[in-house]
Amino acid sequence: MTWVTLQASDDPTRPRAVSWNEYRVWLLREWDSLLASGGGEKPVQKFLEAHPSLLPGATDDVGPGGHHGASLHSVISQPELQGLGRRRYPDFMWVRRDTAAIRPICIEIEDPAKRWFNPRSQTPTAELTEALDQLIEWKVWFSKPENQSIFLKTYAPDFTFRTLEPQYVLIYGRDAEFRPAESPHADSAYMRAKRNFMGRDNEHFYTFDSLKPVAEARDYGTLTRSVRGWDLKALPPTFTTHPIMRELFEVISRPEAALAKVPLIDDARRAYVAERWAHWRTQIQQNRQGEITVTATGGEGE
């Protein structure tokens, strides 16, 4: 058996990923344009799938955290919560973990045009009440031990012994509803305060305007899960390969379909990422077969 220390390539001639600063400027411009278009929920879902660094929970900003990062280095789009009772499908879900717990972060998004409150009665709109009920449905689902067991076996099979501590995120409405110059409410400050007091245990509320890309998530992709297993839905243009991403390389054999849709990068960069992906999969497979024993070092990705 050979002992090998793996580290990312530092070849200065390699095709480079888009810098975070360039991507952030481009992304915020595209995001603002999308919100201004009023296209509804589906275009927003598609955009967030392509750019998961915008989603809350990519880092430890939601709940107690999970400093070991996101499982599979990805967010999961429309994951199935299968167990007792009716199946549930959050719009997105991060599965974060640390040494103490597994922390799924279930995210519900709605049409950005929906209002939080009725202007005349100052009561929650029917659409908001329905969205909040969705969070309760998830809480009920996670409260059942049988469902917890199924969840851990499905989304954290190597950590079924850890405590499950789910968090719930609602992304809803626009900031304009609570700005004095644009608000339909007579007292926008009061309505903002009312919104801020609505969250129950482990619930976190965001408007679409409040979403900002997080640099720590620059290498995170988007996955979907089907009966066939995992599928790679999207990668950001800042994505770099690195041996510490072995979880992602293990479940996705070929990234080419996702790479073809990545904006801001050229074909040389796409080909390079695909080649390095195959390289790391080979290293992982040899390690699994006992041909080599590997340890990964830190540093920048490729």
Secondary structure, 3 states (H helix, E strand, C coil): CEEEEECCCCCCCCCCCCCHHHHHHHHHHHHHHHHHHCCCHHHHHHHHHHCHHHCCCCCCCCCCCCCCCEHHHEEEECCCECCCCCCECCCEEEEEECCCEEEEEEEEECCCCCCCECCCCCCECHHHHHHHHHHHHHHHHHCCHHHHHHHHHHHCHHHCCCEECCEEEEECCCHHHHCCCCCCCCCHHHHHHHHHCCCCCCEEEECHHHCCCCHHHCCCEEEEEECCEEEEEECCCCCCCCHHHHHHHHHCCCCHHHHCCCCCCCHHHHHHHHHHHHHHHHHHHHHHCCCEEEEECCCCCC
